[in-house]
Each structure stands twice: as C-alpha cells, then as structure tokens.
Amino acid sequence: MRIIISGGGTGGHVYPAIAIANALKERGVKDILFVGAEGKLEMEKVPKAGYKIEGLDIQGFHRTRKWRNILFPFRLIKSLMKARKIIDKFGPDVVVGVGGYASGPVLRIAQSKGISTVIQEQNSYPGITNKLLAKKANRIFVAYDRMERFFDQARMLVTGNPVRTDLLDLSGARTEAYKHFGLDPTKKTVFLTGGSLGARAINQAVATQNDLVSDLKNVQLLWQVGKIYYEEYSKSALAQLEHIHVLSFVDRMDLAYAAADLVVCRAGALTISELTLVAKPTILLPSPNVAEDHQTKNAMALVEANAAILIKDINANKQMIPQALSLLQDETQMRLLSDNIKKLGRPDARNVIADTIIKIGRNEA
C-alpha cells in the first residue's frame, strides 16, 4: 500500500501527520510520502522523523494584507502541476490531508483522479480548505463532537487528534522530570508555554506580575518563553531567581507535563489533545492571531465541559498569574478540572485513523 500525507505549516498539523505515519508504519505500510509547503516546519521535522517529503511552492491567502496575494494564483497553478506529477509518479492508494497550505492542491488532484482521500481536522472549527475538500473525501476524521455542522455525518468519524505515544503514560516520570529541568520536588510547578516561538501575552503577563512572581515561596515556574523571546527574558531579573526556570524550547514535553501541577498555555488543537491525555488542570489563553479564531473555539469546547479556564489576551496581565496561584490553592477545583479534561481524551486516535486508512486503501471501508 502506498500513502501520501499532505499538509503542514505549523506543529498542529505536522505532528499529528507524523503520528499517523508512525501508526501506519507499525502496521506494515512501507511506502509513505509527505507533501508539504516549501520553507515550512514540515520540511525540517518530517525528514527528522524518517520520512521522505516533497515541497510545493504554495502559501496561504492573506486576508488582511491583500497586496501579498498577487502571486497566489501563479503559485497555486504551479503547485497543482507539481502535485499532479507527484501523484502520477508515486501512485498512492490513499491521500491523507492534515490541513495547511499543501493539502489543498494535493487532495484536489487526487480527488480529480478518483483516488481515495481522507481528511484529518484538528480544530473544533474547520478552515476553508478542509470544508471544500471534505465534499469529496471518503472519510473525515475529527477531534471534536458536533462537527456535523460542517461535515457530512455519514462520512465523519470522531477520533480525537493523534498525538505522540510518549504522552500516553506519564506514571513514574515525575522524578525524572524534576531532575531533567532542575526543579525542586517540594514545590508545586506551573508550566507556562507559548509553543516553540513563544507567546508574547503569556511572557508579558509573567513580567507584569514581577513582584508577585518574585516572592513565590512554595511555587516554581517552568517558563518556556520561545526562541524569539529567549534573549530578552533569559537576561531578566526574574530568570536569575532560583524558583524560575526560563527555557527557549522544551525538548521533552512528556517530562514538562509530568512535572506540572498546572499548565498555562495557548489553545492550539494539538496542545489541547495532549492536555486531555495528560489530564492536567489548565488555564488557556487562546491566540487572537489565528485564522477563523480557531483557538478560542477550541478552548470553549473545554470550558463548556468545565475542563479548563479561559483568559483572554487583553486580560492576561491582570488575571493570569493571580488566577494560576489561586487555582493551585484550590485542590477541589484542580481535581475537577483534571477529571473533566481526562474525559475528553481519545488516546487511541492514531490507531483508529491508521486502521481506517488501510481499510479504505483495500476498498474495505
């Protein structure tokens, strides 16, 4: 069986794609080809994961800076032509779209040729590309309930988002986590993360509450500021304090989650899927700079289930740190959030998706 996996652009698309590929590989599928967008994250991460990847010269459509769309039609035509060549040469049985720029041309060509296609939608509110491609897809894998508002329910399967297997069992990892990050096992740990690039609102909210954060006695911060903010915050007075650990990038997310008593983070689809599996009390600060306001919609799915707390960016400076410290003192609320977020987890997502793809490739589904 030959499978093409297309899409990417962000970790929220790339890492689920790799998780699907790994699950397919475990089932004996040897011929897996990724197709991504040139210059994007997938062109680095996919080869590191051991898979071949082809790149398309494609970019997204700019909704605000419309002058940047001048070359969009030409790039789209060029990408469609290259996608056709890739598909003709590779001869896939199934093409998997995970969202992102490259998935559009590849799935469009595959569907025009009558090749089976599936879509994996990570968010609670799908983007325009997946809405269009879903009309001819054999199966649509979704992470949230009530997605029949957007997709044909007969072809939809609620699977959750596929995540890395190292997050499925963190029991016994806490001691290793303390050692790895140099944490004090006698103190409660707040893990703050804005992703690989960092989140300005989260970082500023910590710095704004400088006096409160400096005087913490029984609480320590594992503070991942992101690579673009690291130089600024690693030299700050806060970073010199023993109970504040400033990191550019977290190389072991499994250990960061294992160490955390409370997580403060953005509300990307993959992050939320990870949180449902590690079952940590969480404060979400959805990014307001995401298309379709995906992150707020993702966060609200948890808030409505009383499984997380939401703080808007504009309120972060005043509310984030006080809310986090208050929550740490409320064991009942912490336990409730943990129990409720765990109920939303779907640890078998990668396996269900891989099994279904193989059945479709064999014309059994």
C-alpha positions as CSV (number, residue, x, y, z in Angstrom):
1,M,0.0,0.0,0.0
2,R,1.2,3.5,-0.9
3,I,0.1,6.5,1.2
4,I,0.6,10.3,0.6
5,I,0.2,12.5,3.7
6,S,-0.1,16.2,2.7
7,G,-0.2,19.4,4.7
8,G,1.6,21.2,7.5
9,G,2.7,24.7,8.1
10,T,2.5,24.5,11.9
11,G,3.2,21.9,14.6
12,G,-0.5,21.5,15.0
13,H,-0.6,20.0,11.5
14,V,2.8,18.4,11.3
15,Y,3.0,16.4,14.5
16,P,-0.5,14.7,14.0
17,A,0.6,13.8,10.5
18,I,3.8,12.2,11.8
19,A,1.8,10.3,14.4
20,I,-0.5,8.9,11.7
21,A,2.5,7.9,9.6
22,N,4.1,6.1,12.5
23,A,0.9,4.2,13.2
24,L,0.7,3.2,9.5
25,K,4.4,2.1,9.6
26,E,3.7,0.0,12.6
27,R,1.0,-1.8,10.6
28,G,3.5,-2.6,7.8
29,V,2.9,0.3,5.4
30,K,6.3,1.0,4.0
31,D,5.6,3.4,1.2
32,I,4.7,6.7,2.8
33,L,5.4,10.1,1.1
34,F,4.8,13.5,2.7
35,V,4.0,16.6,0.6
36,G,4.4,19.9,2.3
37,A,5.0,23.6,1.7
38,E,8.5,24.8,0.9
39,G,10.1,26.7,3.8
40,K,7.6,25.5,6.4
41,L,8.1,23.4,9.5
42,E,7.3,20.1,7.8
43,M,10.3,20.3,5.5
44,E,12.5,20.0,8.7
45,K,10.5,17.8,11.0
46,V,9.3,15.1,8.6
47,P,12.8,14.0,7.4
48,K,14.0,14.0,11.1
49,A,11.1,11.6,11.7
50,G,12.5,9.3,9.0
51,Y,10.1,10.1,6.1
52,K,10.6,11.4,2.6
53,I,8.9,14.7,1.7
54,E,8.3,16.8,-1.4
55,G,7.8,20.5,-1.2
56,L,5.3,22.7,-3.1
57,D,5.8,26.5,-3.7
58,I,2.5,27.4,-2.0
59,Q,1.4,30.0,0.5
60,G,-1.8,30.8,2.3
61,F,-4.3,33.5,1.2
62,H,-3.7,36.7,3.1
63,R,-7.0,38.1,4.4
64,T,-5.6,41.4,5.6
65,R,-2.5,42.2,3.6
66,K,-4.2,41.5,0.3
67,W,-1.4,43.0,-1.8
68,R,0.6,39.9,-0.8
69,N,-1.8,37.8,-2.8
70,I,-0.5,39.0,-6.2
71,L,1.5,35.8,-6.8
72,F,-1.1,33.5,-5.2
73,P,-2.8,32.3,-8.5
74,F,0.6,31.6,-10.1
75,R,1.8,29.6,-7.0
76,L,-1.4,27.7,-6.9
77,I,-1.2,26.7,-10.6
78,K,2.4,25.7,-10.1
79,S,1.6,23.7,-7.1
80,L,-1.3,21.9,-8.8
81,M,1.0,20.9,-11.6
82,K,3.7,19.6,-9.3
83,A,1.1,17.8,-7.2
84,R,-0.1,16.0,-10.3
85,K,3.4,14.9,-11.2
86,I,4.0,13.7,-7.6
87,I,0.7,11.7,-7.6
88,D,1.3,10.2,-11.1
89,K,4.8,9.1,-10.1
90,F,4.1,7.8,-6.6
91,G,0.7,6.2,-7.4
92,P,-0.9,6.4,-4.0
93,D,-3.8,4.2,-2.8
94,V,-4.9,6.9,-0.4
95,V,-4.1,10.6,0.1
96,V,-4.4,12.0,3.6
97,G,-4.9,15.7,4.1
98,V,-4.0,17.1,7.6
99,G,-4.7,20.8,6.8
100,G,-2.3,23.5,5.9
101,Y,-1.3,25.1,2.6
102,A,0.0,22.0,0.7
103,S,-3.1,19.8,1.4
104,G,-5.3,21.8,-1.0
105,P,-3.5,21.1,-4.3
106,V,-2.6,17.5,-3.5
107,L,-6.1,16.4,-2.4
108,R,-7.7,18.4,-5.2
109,I,-5.6,16.5,-7.8
110,A,-6.1,13.1,-6.1
111,Q,-9.9,13.6,-6.0
112,S,-10.0,14.6,-9.7
113,K,-8.2,11.3,-10.4
114,G,-10.6,9.2,-8.4
115,I,-8.0,8.4,-5.7
116,S,-9.4,7.8,-2.2
117,T,-8.8,10.8,0.1
118,V,-9.3,11.3,3.8
119,I,-9.1,14.5,5.9
120,Q,-7.9,14.9,9.5
121,E,-9.4,18.1,11.0
122,Q,-7.7,19.0,14.2
123,N,-9.8,22.0,15.2
124,S,-13.3,22.5,16.5
125,Y,-13.9,24.9,13.6
126,P,-12.6,23.8,10.3
127,G,-10.7,26.0,7.8
128,I,-11.9,26.8,4.4
129,T,-9.6,24.3,2.7
130,N,-10.9,21.3,4.6
131,K,-14.5,22.4,4.2
132,L,-14.1,22.4,0.4
133,L,-12.0,19.2,0.3
134,A,-14.4,17.3,2.6
135,K,-17.1,17.4,0.0
136,K,-15.4,14.6,-2.0
137,A,-13.4,12.9,0.8
138,N,-14.1,9.3,1.6
139,R,-13.7,9.9,5.3
140,I,-13.3,12.9,7.6
141,F,-11.6,12.3,10.9
142,V,-12.5,15.0,13.5
143,A,-11.3,15.7,17.0
144,Y,-14.5,17.2,18.5
145,D,-18.1,16.3,18.8
146,R,-20.8,18.3,17.0
147,M,-18.8,18.6,13.8
148,E,-21.8,17.6,11.7
149,R,-22.4,21.4,11.4
150,F,-19.6,21.4,8.9
151,F,-19.2,17.9,7.5
152,D,-21.4,15.0,6.2
153,Q,-22.1,12.9,9.3
154,A,-22.2,9.7,7.3
155,R,-18.5,10.1,6.3
156,M,-17.3,11.6,9.6
157,L,-15.6,9.8,12.4
158,V,-14.8,11.3,15.8
159,T,-11.4,10.1,16.6
160,G,-9.7,12.9,18.5
161,N,-6.2,14.2,17.4
162,P,-3.3,11.7,17.0
163,V,-0.5,12.5,19.4
164,R,2.9,11.1,20.3
165,T,2.9,7.9,22.2
166,D,5.3,9.2,24.9
167,L,2.3,11.2,26.4
168,L,0.1,8.1,26.9
169,D,1.7,7.1,30.2
170,L,3.5,9.5,32.4
171,S,3.3,7.4,35.6
172,G,6.6,7.3,37.2
173,A,8.1,10.1,35.1
174,R,7.8,12.9,37.7
175,T,11.1,12.2,39.4
176,E,12.9,12.1,36.1
177,A,11.2,15.3,35.1
178,Y,12.4,17.1,38.3
179,K,16.0,16.1,37.5
180,H,15.7,16.9,33.8
181,F,14.6,20.5,34.4
182,G,16.4,21.0,37.7
183,L,13.2,21.5,39.6
184,D,12.5,21.4,43.4
185,P,10.3,18.4,44.2
186,T,9.0,20.1,47.3
187,K,7.4,22.9,45.4
188,K,4.3,23.0,43.1
189,T,5.1,23.6,39.5
190,V,3.4,25.8,37.0
191,F,4.4,25.0,33.4
192,L,3.9,28.1,31.1
193,T,4.3,27.6,27.4
194,G,3.6,29.5,24.2
195,G,4.9,26.9,21.8
196,S,8.2,26.9,20.0
197,L,8.0,30.6,19.0
198,G,6.6,31.6,22.4
199,A,3.5,33.7,23.2
200,R,4.0,37.4,23.9
201,A,0.9,37.7,26.1
202,I,2.0,34.8,28.4
203,N,5.5,36.2,28.7
204,Q,4.3,39.8,29.3
205,A,1.8,38.6,31.9
206,V,4.6,36.9,33.9
207,A,6.8,40.0,33.7
208,T,4.0,42.4,34.6
209,Q,3.4,40.5,37.8
210,N,7.1,40.7,38.7
211,D,6.6,41.5,42.4
212,L,4.1,38.6,42.9
213,V,6.2,36.1,40.9
214,S,9.5,37.1,42.7
215,D,8.1,36.4,46.1
216,L,6.8,32.9,45.5
217,K,7.8,30.5,48.3
218,N,6.2,27.1,47.5
219,V,5.7,27.5,43.8
220,Q,8.2,27.3,40.9
221,L,7.7,28.3,37.3
222,L,8.8,26.2,34.3
223,W,8.6,29.0,31.8
224,Q,9.1,28.3,28.1
225,V,9.4,31.7,26.6
226,G,10.1,30.7,22.9
227,K,13.2,31.2,20.8
228,I,12.3,34.7,19.7
229,Y,11.9,35.9,23.3
230,Y,14.6,33.9,24.9
231,E,17.4,36.5,24.8
232,E,15.1,39.1,26.4
233,Y,13.7,37.0,29.2
234,S,16.8,34.9,30.0
235,K,18.7,38.0,31.0
236,S,15.8,39.5,33.1
237,A,16.0,39.7,36.9
238,L,13.2,37.0,37.1
239,A,15.4,34.5,35.3
240,Q,18.1,34.8,38.0
241,L,15.7,33.6,40.7
242,E,16.1,30.0,41.8
243,H,12.4,29.2,41.5
244,I,12.0,30.4,38.0
245,H,13.3,28.3,35.1
246,V,13.4,30.1,31.8
247,L,13.7,27.9,28.6
248,S,13.8,28.7,25.0
249,F,12.4,25.3,23.9
250,V,11.1,22.3,25.7
251,D,12.9,19.2,24.3
252,R,10.9,16.8,26.4
253,M,7.2,17.8,26.5
254,D,6.4,14.5,28.2
255,L,8.6,15.4,31.2
256,A,7.3,19.0,31.3
257,Y,3.8,17.7,31.6
258,A,4.8,15.1,34.1
259,A,6.4,17.8,36.3
260,A,3.5,20.2,36.0
261,D,0.8,20.7,38.7
262,L,-0.8,23.3,36.5
263,V,-0.4,24.2,32.8
264,V,-0.8,27.7,31.3
265,C,-0.7,27.7,27.5
266,R,-2.2,28.6,24.2
267,A,-5.2,26.7,22.8
268,G,-3.9,25.1,19.7
269,A,-5.7,21.9,18.7
270,L,-2.7,19.6,19.2
271,T,-1.9,21.2,22.6
272,I,-5.5,20.6,23.8
273,S,-5.3,17.0,22.6
274,E,-2.1,16.5,24.6
275,L,-3.7,18.1,27.6
276,T,-6.7,15.7,27.5
277,L,-4.3,12.8,27.7
278,V,-2.0,14.0,30.4
279,A,-5.1,15.3,32.3
280,K,-3.5,18.4,33.8
281,P,-5.5,21.4,35.3
282,T,-5.2,24.1,32.6
283,I,-5.5,27.8,32.0
284,L,-5.9,28.6,28.3
285,L,-5.0,31.8,26.6
286,P,-6.3,31.5,23.0
287,S,-4.2,33.3,20.4
288,P,-6.3,36.1,18.8
289,N,-4.0,36.0,15.8
290,V,-5.2,32.7,14.3
291,A,-7.4,32.3,11.2
292,E,-11.1,31.8,11.9
293,D,-10.3,32.4,15.6
294,H,-9.7,28.6,15.9
295,Q,-8.1,28.7,19.3
296,T,-11.0,30.4,21.1
297,K,-13.4,27.9,19.6
298,N,-11.0,25.1,20.7
299,A,-10.8,26.5,24.2
300,M,-14.5,26.9,24.5
301,A,-15.1,23.2,23.9
302,L,-13.1,22.6,27.1
303,V,-14.6,25.5,29.1
304,E,-18.2,24.3,28.3
305,A,-17.2,20.9,29.7
306,N,-15.8,22.6,32.8
307,A,-12.4,21.1,31.8
308,A,-10.3,24.3,31.6
309,I,-10.2,28.0,32.4
310,L,-10.1,30.6,29.7
311,I,-8.4,34.0,30.0
312,K,-8.4,36.4,27.1
313,D,-5.1,38.0,25.9
314,I,-6.3,41.5,26.9
315,N,-6.8,40.3,30.5
316,A,-3.7,38.3,30.8
317,N,-1.5,40.9,32.5
318,K,-4.0,41.3,35.4
319,Q,-5.5,37.8,35.6
320,M,-3.1,35.1,34.5
321,I,-0.7,34.9,37.4
322,P,-3.2,35.6,40.2
323,Q,-5.6,33.1,38.7
324,A,-2.9,30.5,38.5
325,L,-1.8,30.9,42.1
326,S,-5.3,31.0,43.3
327,L,-6.1,27.7,41.4
328,L,-3.1,26.0,42.9
329,Q,-4.5,26.5,46.4
330,D,-7.9,25.1,45.4
331,E,-7.4,21.3,45.4
332,T,-11.1,20.6,44.7
333,Q,-11.2,22.7,41.6
334,M,-7.8,21.4,40.4
335,R,-9.1,17.8,40.8
336,L,-12.4,18.7,39.0
337,L,-10.6,20.2,36.0
338,S,-8.2,17.3,35.8
339,D,-11.1,14.7,35.9
340,N,-13.1,16.6,33.3
341,I,-10.3,17.2,30.8
342,K,-9.4,13.5,31.0
343,K,-12.9,12.5,30.0
344,L,-12.3,14.4,26.7
345,G,-9.2,12.4,25.8
346,R,-9.1,9.9,23.0
347,P,-5.8,8.0,23.4
348,D,-6.4,5.6,20.5
349,A,-6.8,8.3,17.8
350,R,-3.7,7.4,15.8
351,N,-4.6,3.7,15.7
352,V,-8.2,4.3,14.7
353,I,-7.2,6.7,11.9
354,A,-4.4,4.3,10.6
355,D,-6.7,1.3,10.6
356,T,-9.4,3.2,8.7
357,I,-6.9,4.5,6.1
358,I,-5.7,0.9,5.5
359,K,-9.3,-0.3,5.1
360,I,-10.1,2.4,2.6
361,G,-6.9,1.6,0.7
362,R,-8.1,-2.0,0.5
363,N,-11.6,-0.9,-0.5
364,E,-13.0,-2.4,2.7
365,A,-14.5,0.9,4.0
